[in-house]
């Protein structure tokens, strides 16, 4: 049986916490920043956890977490 391949796009976007949950960065921080408030931009810097409903699919994309 050959080795399973990791989806590189998923590997670049997600990391695993100590408890096994997936961590991701928030979207909407790359452009059109003038109209966004400083508070909103500051909160977009922080990482957040992946939703439970999608976590299983993302973990299948990365079999060697």
C-alpha positions, 0 to 999 in steps of 0.5 A: 500500500503506498503512502497517503499524500498530504494536501499541501494547500491544507497543510499551509492553512491549518495547524494543530493545537495541543488538544488536536483541534485545527487552528486557522487564520481569519480571512479579509485581512489582505486588501480593502483595509481603509474602510475597515475599522481598526478594531475589526482589523486587529481582531482579524490578526488573531487565529481561530479554531476550525468549525467542528462540522468541517474539521473531519474533512480537513483532517482527512486532507492531512493524514499525518498530523 
